[in-house]
Amino acid sequence: MFFIGITGGVGTGKSEVMHILEEREDTRVLLADEVAHLLMQKGQPCYKQIIKEFPDPQLLAEDGEFDRIQMAQWLFRDENGRTRINQIVHPAVKEYVLHQVETEREKGKLNFFFFEAALLIEEQYDAICDELWYIDTDDTIRRSRLKASRGYSDEKISQIFASQKSREEFSAVCKEIITNNGTTDELKNQIYNVLRRKIHE
């Protein structure tokens, strides 16, 4: 079973790639954001650690779970808080993912296990994945997607692009580059061609 990390800048269509992969019976996918959300739920280890360090009732909804909107706004304002939260959550996410990979390998039923995270390289998943894939999309297409889906201004998009790794930095550590400039069918055919090649390598 190949353990493959998916990464790329904002607006490149990583979610679309994961949806395509989800359709395959020989493949399992996990998203970093979903795992983090799971581990931050009430009763989970990350929840307990965060509450201990940041006992702010404003971060909680009425049911005791974290208020995701309040949490996001607070993390945007407080860089130190964001760093500490990441120090709690990111290692827990990695541990969870590795356990899931080990479990699937023991079952021996899958050909592929994909994990998607924006900070895949920064969190050194290249050291534990069999390989990384980079989703590459022209900047003009990324801009139009972000304007349409999130209502971002050109200025905000430029700031985000500048804060993320460049195409060259991504490409330097990723074994496969998936170009997502066309239709969903074109993207699916490209992905499936790569997977067929890997099965027969």
N, C-alpha and C positions, 0 to 999 in steps of 0.2 A: 504493500500500500504506500503510495506516494503521499507525503505530508507537504503540502504546498501553501506558501503564504502569498496572499494577493495584496498589492499595495498600489498607490498612485495618488496624485494630487486631487484636491477637491474638484468635483465636476467632471471627472474623467469617466464616470459610469461604473464604478466598482460594484454598486448594488445591482445593476443590470447584469453584470457578469455573474454575480453570485446567484441571481434568480435562474439564469441559464443552467448553471451547474447543479442547482437544487433539483432540476427535473430528471437528472440521471439516477438510475437505481444503484449504480456502483460508486456513488459519490455522496459524501456528507460535507456540509458546509457549516461554519461557525463564524459569527460576526463579533468583533471585539466589543462593540457598543452593547450588543445584546447580552454578552457574557458579563460585562461590567454591571449592567442594570440588574441582572440576576443576582450577582454577588453582593450588591448593595441593598437588597431587599431585607426587610425586617427579619431578624433571626439569623442572618448570614454573617460570616466572620467580618467582612468589610464593613457592614452596617455597625457592628458593635465597636470596631476600632474608630470609625469616623465619629460616632456619637460621643465616644470617650474623649476625643481630641477637640471636637467642635460641638459642644452641647448647646447649640443655638436652636431654640424652638421654632424660629422662623423658617428653618430649612425643612421642617417636617409638615406633612399634610395632616388632616384630622385623623386619619387611620394609623398614624405613626410611621408611615413610609416617607421616604424623602420626597419632597415636592420638587419635581424635576425642573420646573421653570425657575423656582427660587434658587435651586442649587446651581443651575447654569448661570444665572445672573450674578450670583455671589462668586463663582469661580472666575467669571470674566473680569470682575473688579479686583479680586484678591489673588495676586500672583503667588504669594507664599502659600496661601491656602490651597491653590490649585496644585502646586508642587507637592505638598504633603499628601493631598488626596491621591495624586498619581502614584506616590511612593507606597501607598496602601493598596490601591486597586490594581495597578499594572502587574506586580508580582503574583497577586492572587489570580488574575486572569490567565497568566502564563501557566501557573500550576494547574488550573482547571483544564486548560486546553491540552496540556501534555498528558493529563490523566485520561481525557477523552480519546486522544490519539492512541494511547497505550491500550485502552479498552477495545477500540475498533481493530487494532492490529491483532489482538488476542482472538477476537471473533473470526477474523480472516475472511470477511465477506466483501469488503470494499476494495476498489482499485485506487481511489483517491479520497483524500481528506483535505479540504480547503479551509483556510483561516484568513479572514480579511481584517486589516487594521491600517489606519492612516499612518500610525507611528511604528510600523512593522520593523523598519530598519533601525530607528532610534532605540527601540526596545530589544534590539539584537536577536530578532527571530531568525535571522540568517544563520545563527549558530545552532538552531534546533530544528529548523525546517529542512527538508531534503533539497528544496530550491524555492526561490521567490519569483513571482511573476509581476511585471509592471504593466498597468493599464495606462496606455498613452492616448491622449486625445488632443487635437489642435486647440490652442488657447482660444481661438475665436468661438469654437463650438462650446468649450467649457464656459466661456462668458455668457453665451446666450442661454445655456442651461441654468446657470446660477441666477440669472435675471428672471427667468421664467418660473423656476421652482422655488426660489427663496426671496426674490425681490431685491437682490443685492444691487448696489450702485457700482459703476465702473471703478470708482475710487476704492470701495471696500474690496472688490474682487482683486484689484491690483495689489492691495495690502496683503491679502491672503496668499496670492501667488508668490509674492516676495518672501513670505515667511516660511514657505515650504521648500522642500528639496527641488532642485532643478531636474529637468529631463535627463541630463547627463549623469547626475548623481544617482538617480533611480536606476538608470540603465547599467551603471557600472557594477551593481551588486545583484541584479535580477537576471536569471537565466533566460526567461522568455519575455518577450514584449508583445502584448496584445493591443493592436491599434483599433480604437473605437471611434471611428469617424463616420461610419455608415449606418446601415439599417441593423435592426436586431438580428435578422436572418444572417446577414454578413458576419456579424459578431459571433453568432452561434456556430456558423460553419468554420470560422477561424479557430475558435476554442476547441471544437470537436476534432479538427484536423490535428491539433497539437496533442490532444489526449490520445488519439489513435496512435500517433507516433510514439508516445511514451509507453503505451501498453506493449508495443512491439520492440522497444529498444533492448 
